């Protein structure tokens, strides 16, 4: 019974914003939660990332904890984070598959075309890093809005705009050079 009383005090401290209490929760559950994520993903880096996300969510959601089994509550959040990760991974794979098909299609069209500028553009696009090329394809070939691109990439719209600006600048440089 003393252990559950200690946990109740720690959780109350977390709800009051006590960083030492959050540290205790991390110490108590990090190893088990990491093991859970690792068994699901088989990947150290992804497990670390999901674990970090779990404890950020814990800080955000601790106020909604209503006294049921803390472990059940915590692992429900962990499960939701893992499912979000899977959905994101599936969306990204589908998007990359679509982009790959579009690029292959466009490469075929460009090979058949005598349009020298298009060939030059296609060749120069290949010299850009994958992230920049993906942004340009999403915006100009898939005709998505910046807001849609930011949502797909799970990043703030300002970050997307800044990356797009730098990407267009890089493309101009390689087109001129």
DORONU-407461 format. One record per atom (N, C-alpha, C): x negated, y negated, z negated; residue in one letter. Coordinates in steps of 0.1 Angstrom, whole numbers, padded with zeros to 4 digits, always signed. Atoms other than C-alpha are relative to their C-alpha. Example, Ala and Ser with C-alpha at 12.3 -4.5 7.8 and 13.67 -1.06 7.14 Angstrom:
-0009+0012+0000A-0123+0045-0078A-0009-0012+0000A+0009+0011+0000S-0137+0011-0071S+0008-0011-0008S
% end
This chain:
-0008+0012+0000X+0000+0000+0000X-0009-0012+0000X+0008+0011+0001X-0029-0023-0007X-0005-0005+0014X+0005+0003-0013X-0041-0021+0029X+0011-0007+0008X-0010+0007-0007X-0007-0032+0043X+0002-0014-0006X+0000+0014+0006X-0007-0061+0018X-0011-0008+0005X+0011+0007-0005X-0041-0071+0030X+0003-0005+0014X-0003+0003-0014X-0029-0070+0066X+0011-0011+0001X-0010+0010+0001X+0002-0090+0057X-0006-0014-0003X+0006+0013+0004X-0020-0117+0041X-0009-0005+0012X+0008+0004-0012X-0043-0117+0072X+0009-0006+0011X-0009+0005-0010X-0014-0121+0095X+0006-0013-0003X-0004+0013+0005X+0000-0149+0074X-0010-0011+0003X+0011+0010-0002X-0034-0166+0076X-0001-0003+0015X+0000+0002-0014X-0033-0161+0114X+0011-0010+0004X-0011+0008-0003X+0001-0177+0116X-0002-0015-0004X+0004+0014+0004X-0013-0207+0097X-0012-0005+0006X+0011+0005-0008X-0042-0210+0121X-0013+0002-0006X+0012-0002+0006X-0069-0197+0099X-0009+0009+0009X+0009-0007-0009X-0098-0187+0122X-0007+0012-0006X+0006-0011+0006X-0113-0164+0096X+0009+0012+0000X-0010-0011-0001X-0081-0143+0096X+0001+0006+0014X+0000-0005-0014X-0081-0141+0134X-0013+0008+0002X+0013-0008-0001X-0118-0129+0131X+0002+0014-0006X-0003-0013+0007X-0106-0102+0107X+0008+0009+0009X-0009-0009-0009X-0079-0090+0131X-0009+0005+0012X+0009-0005-0011X-0105-0089+0159X-0009+0011-0005X+0009-0011+0006X-0129-0069+0137X+0008+0013-0002X-0008-0012+0003X-0101-0045+0127X+0005+0007+0013X-0006-0006-0011X-0087-0039+0162X-0007+0000+0013X+0008+0001-0013X-0113-0047+0189X-0004+0013+0005X+0005-0013-0004X-0128-0013+0190X+0011+0009+0006X-0011-0008-0005X-0094+0005+0193X+0006-0005+0013X-0006+0006-0012X-0080-0019+0218X-0010+0001+0013X+0009-0002-0011X-0112-0018+0239X+0001+0015+0005X-0001-0014-0004X-0110+0020+0239X+0012+0003+0008X-0013-0002-0007X-0074+0019+0250X-0002-0005+0014X+0002+0006-0013X-0083-0004+0279X-0010+0008+0008X+0010-0007-0007X-0113+0016+0288X+0005+0014+0005X-0007-0013-0004X-0093+0049+0289X+0009-0003+0012X-0010+0003-0011X-0068+0032+0312X-0008-0004+0013X+0006+0005-0012X-0093+0015+0336X-0013+0007+0004X+0013-0006-0003X-0126+0034+0333X-0011-0009+0003X+0009+0011-0004X-0144+0001+0337X-0003-0009-0012X+0004+0008+0011X-0164-0017+0311X+0003-0015+0001X-0003+0015-0002X-0161-0052+0326X+0015-0003+0000X-0014+0002+0000X-0124-0049+0332X+0006+0001-0014X-0004-0002+0013X-0119-0036+0297X-0004-0011-0009X+0004+0012+0008X-0139-0065+0282X+0009-0012+0003X-0009+0011-0005X-0118-0089+0303X+0014+0001-0006X-0014-0002+0005X-0085-0074+0292X+0000-0001-0015X+0000+0002+0014X-0096-0073+0256X-0001-0015-0004X+0001+0015+0002X-0105-0110+0257X+0014-0006+0002X-0013+0005-0002X-0071-0117+0272X+0010+0004-0011X-0009-0004+0011X-0054-0097+0245X-0001-0009-0012X+0001+0008+0012X-0069-0117+0217X+0004-0015+0003X-0005+0013-0003X-0061-0150+0235X+0015+0000-0001X-0014-0002+0002X-0025-0137+0237X+0004+0001-0014X-0003-0001+0014X-0026-0128+0201X+0000-0014-0007X+0000+0014+0005X-0035-0164+0192X+0012-0007+0004X-0012+0007-0005X-0007-0177+0214X+0013+0005-0006X-0013-0006+0003X+0020-0153+0203X+0001+0004-0015X-0001-0005+0014X+0012-0146+0166X+0012-0006-0007X-0012+0006+0006X+0040-0170+0157X+0013+0008+0002X-0012-0008-0003X+0065-0146+0173X+0000+0013-0007X+0000-0013+0007X+0054-0116+0152X+0010-0001-0012X-0011+0000+0010X+0084-0107+0130X-0001+0011-0011X+0001-0009+0012X+0070-0082+0105X+0002+0015+0004X-0001-0014-0004X+0075-0049+0125X-0014+0005-0001X+0013-0006+0000X+0045-0026+0128X-0009-0009+0008X+0009+0009-0007X+0016-0049+0137X-0007+0007+0011X+0007-0008-0011X-0002-0022+0156X+0009+0002+0012X-0009-0002-0011X+0029-0015+0177X+0001-0013+0008X-0001+0013-0007X+0033-0052+0184X-0012-0003+0008X+0013+0003-0007X-0004-0056+0193X-0002+0009+0012X+0002-0009-0012X-0005-0026+0216X+0011-0002+0010X-0010+0004-0010X+0028-0037+0233X-0006-0011+0008X+0006+0011-0007X+0010-0069+0242X-0012+0006+0009X+0011-0006-0008X-0021-0048+0253X+0006+0007+0012X-0006-0008-0012X+0002-0026+0275X+0005-0010+0010X-0005+0010-0009X+0018-0057+0290X-0011-0006+0008X+0012+0006-0007X-0016-0072+0298X-0006+0010+0010X+0005-0010-0009X-0027-0039+0314X+0009+0001+0012X-0010-0001-0011X+0005-0038+0335X-0001-0013+0009X+0003+0012-0008X-0001-0074+0346X-0012+0001+0008X+0012-0002-0007X-0036-0065+0356X+0002+0009+0012X-0003-0009-0011X-0023-0036+0377X+0008-0007+0011X-0008+0007-0010X+0003-0058+0394X-0009-0010+0008X+0009+0009-0006X-0023-0084+0401X-0010+0007+0010X+0009-0008-0008X-0047-0058+0415X+0007+0005+0013X-0007-0005-0012X-0020-0044+0438X+0004-0012+0009X-0003+0012-0008X-0010-0079+0450X-0012-0004+0008X+0013+0004-0007X-0046-0088+0458X-0004+0010+0011X+0003-0010-0010X-0051-0055+0476X+0009-0001+0012X-0009+0002-0011X-0020-0060+0497X-0004-0012+0008X+0003+0013-0007X-0030-0096+0505X-0013+0002+0008X+0012-0002-0008X-0065-0085+0515X+0002+0009+0012X-0003-0009-0012X-0052-0057+0537X+0007-0008+0011X-0007+0009-0010X-0029-0083+0554X-0010-0009+0007X+0010+0009-0006X-0058-0107+0559X-0010+0008+0009X+0009-0008-0008X-0080-0079+0572X+0006+0003+0013X-0007-0002-0013X-0054-0070+0598X+0001-0012+0008X+0000+0013-0008X-0050-0106+0608X-0013-0003+0006X+0013+0003-0005X-0087-0111+0611X-0003+0010+0012X+0002-0009-0010X-0090-0079+0631X+0007-0003+0013X-0008+0004-0011X-0062-0090+0653X-0005-0012+0007X+0005+0012-0006X-0076-0124+0658X-0014+0002+0007X+0013-0003-0006X-0111-0111+0665X+0003+0007+0014X-0004-0006-0013X-0095-0089+0693X+0005-0010+0010X-0005+0011-0009X-0076-0119+0707X-0011-0009+0004X+0011+0010-0004X-0107-0141+0706X-0010+0007+0010X+0009-0007-0010X-0128-0114+0724X+0006-0001+0014X-0007+0000-0013X-0102-0114+0751X+0001-0014+0006X-0002+0014-0004X-0101-0152+0753X-0014-0006+0004X+0012+0007-0004X-0125-0175+0771X-0003-0012-0008X+0000+0013+0008X-0120-0202+0745X-0013+0001-0009X+0013+0000+0007X-0156-0208+0734X+0001-0006-0014X-0001+0006+0013X-0146-0230+0704X+0006+0010-0010X-0006-0009+0009X-0124-0203+0689X-0011+0011-0003X+0011-0009+0002X-0153-0178+0693X-0010-0005-0010X+0009+0006+0009X-0176-0202+0676X+0005-0001-0014X-0007+0001+0013X-0151-0207+0648X+0000+0013-0007X+0000-0014+0006X-0147-0170+0642X-0013+0004-0005X+0014-0004+0004X-0184-0164+0641X-0004-0008-0012X+0004+0008+0012X-0189-0193+0617X+0007+0004-0013X-0008-0004+0012X-0161-0181+0594X-0007+0012-0007X+0006-0012+0006X-0180-0149+0590X-0013-0003-0008X+0011+0004+0008X-0210-0168+0576X+0003-0006-0013X-0004+0005+0013X-0190-0182+0547X+0002+0011-0010X-0002-0010+0010X-0188-0164+0514X+0015+0005+0000X-0014-0007+0000X-0157-0141+0509X+0011-0009-0006X-0009+0008+0007X-0140-0164+0485X+0005-0012+0008X-0003+0012-0009X-0142-0195+0508X+0008+0005+0012X-0006-0005-0012X-0132-0174+0538X+0015+0004-0003X-0013-0004+0005X-0102-0160+0519X+0009-0013-0001X-0008+0012+0001X-0090-0195+0510X+0004-0006+0013X-0002+0006-0013X-0093-0208+0545X+0011+0008+0008X-0010-0009-0007X-0074-0178+0559X+0014-0001-0006X-0013+0002+0006X-0046-0182+0533X+0006-0013+0004X-0005+0013-0003X-0042-0218+0541X+0004-0002+0014X-0002+0004-0014X-0046-0221+0578X+0005+0012+0009X-0005-0011-0008X-0039-0186+0592X+0013+0005-0006X-0013-0005+0006X-0012-0175+0567X+0010-0011-0003X-0008+0012+0001X+0001-0211+0564X+0007+0000-0014X-0006+0001+0014X+0006-0209+0526X-0003-0014-0005X+0002+0013+0007X+0009-0240+0505X-0011+0002-0010X+0010-0001+0010X-0018-0249+0480X+0006+0006-0013X-0006-0005+0012X+0006-0241+0452X+0001+0016+0001X-0001-0014-0002X+0013-0206+0467X-0014+0007-0001X+0014-0005+0000X-0025-0200+0471X-0004+0001-0015X+0004+0001+0015X-0031-0211+0434X+0007+0011-0007X-0007-0010+0007X-0004-0187+0422X-0005+0014+0004X+0006-0013-0005X-0018-0158+0443X-0013+0003-0007X+0014-0002+0006X-0053-0164+0429X+0000-0002-0015X-0001+0001+0015X-0040-0170+0393X-0010-0011-0005X+0009+0011+0004X-0059-0203+0391X+0008-0013+0001X-0006+0012-0001X-0049-0239+0385X+0000-0006+0014X+0000+0005-0014X-0039-0258+0417X-0011-0010+0002X+0011+0009-0002X-0066-0284+0411X-0013+0008+0003X+0011-0008-0003X-0092-0256+0412X+0001+0005+0014X-0002-0004-0014X-0077-0243+0444X-0003-0011+0010X+0003+0012-0009X-0078-0278+0460X-0015-0003+0000X+0014+0003+0000X-0114-0283+0449X-0008+0010+0008X+0007-0010-0008X-0125-0250+0463X+0003-0001+0015X-0004+0002-0015X-0106-0256+0496X-0008-0012+0006X+0008+0011-0005X-0123-0290+0499X-0014+0004+0003X+0014-0005-0002X-0157-0275+0494X-0001+0010+0012X+0001-0009-0011X-0149-0247+0518X+0001-0006+0014X-0001+0007-0013X-0138-0270+0546X-0013-0007+0003X+0013+0008-0001X-0169-0291+0540X-0011+0010+0005X+0009-0010-0004X-0190-0259+0543X+0002+0004+0015X-0003-0005-0014X-0172-0248+0575X-0004-0011+0010X+0004+0011-0009X-0177-0283+0591X-0016+0001+0002X+0014-0001-0001X-0214-0280+0583X-0005+0011+0009X+0005-0011-0009X-0219-0246+0599X+0005-0002+0014X-0004+0003-0014X-0198-0257+0629X-0008-0010+0007X+0008+0010-0006X-0219-0287+0635X-0015+0004+0001X+0014-0004+0000X-0252-0270+0627X-0003+0011+0009X
% end
